[in-house]
Amino acid sequence: MLVIGERINGMFKNVRNAIAEHDKSVIVDLAKRQLEAGAHVLDINVGPASDDPVGAMLWLVDTVQEAVDAPLSIDSAKMEVFEPALARCKQPPFINSTTGAQEQLNFFLPLAMKYNASLIALTIDEQGVPSTTEGRTEIAMRILVAAMEHGLPTDRLYIDPITLPVKAVQDQCAKQLEALRQFRQLADPPPHTVIGLSNVSQRAQEKRLIDRTFLVMCIANGLDSAILDPLDKDLMDAMITAELLLNKQLYCDSYLEAYHR
């Protein structure tokens, strides 16, 4: 499974302070430790840490790329951040993220083609987050059609069924699992699936247990990538074990260590 490390994000206090102080050591440490823990891609998000989101994003991108050789996922709520950051990436990047709203698709799909980027697409449209599996799948199909019209291959499209907090909308977890199964039927080859895992445990007490359990359930229902905290060893061990039990990894007694080799 593709692991996108979530920790270089200005929502975290240590990253926010590092951006404000231009302290590269914090960012470099997080980049290296996430990759050592099993991340394949590093999500880069300034968040609320700077009044100059473009400048701060470019500083983050440069700082990470000076230290490690890994693909980056450019993540921002500011549209103007994306193109300068994508142009700075040394490896084919990820765009995190578009929605199924037509205006956003018209903006992000040409960028994905221009910069050879993969695109994370959320099943939200102009009406918001659907409350049903069918609504999510309908938006996913519209995203897929738009991607095909722009020439983006399905192996560079990652569709997110939207993970909502179990504390607020408990019934949505089961609907998300069904949506993951539905997305795998949309095309041959199918688009990838992705979730922002920590959303499910937002404001809950047993955050790590909820994240771990839900990740395993999602993998069993077809999930093949996730934005998560790779520094949570129990979470990573659960992910590796789930893939083993689904016959996606070869068994050996030291399979946890073997995964990282």
QUIDA-V932012 format. One line per field, one symbol per residue. ss: DSSP state (H for helix, E for strand, - for the rest). Layout:
ss = ???
This chain:
ss = -EEEEEEEE---HHHHHHHHH--HHHHHHHHHHHHHH---EEEEE-------HHHHHHHHHHHHHHH---EEEEE---HHHHHHHHHH-----EEEEEE--HHHHHHHHHHHHH---EEEEE-EE--EE---HHHHHHHHHHHHHHHHHH---HHHEEEE-----------HHHHHHHHHHHH--------EE-EEHHHHH-----HHHHHHHHHHHHHH----EEEE----HHHHHHHHHHHHH---------HHHHH--
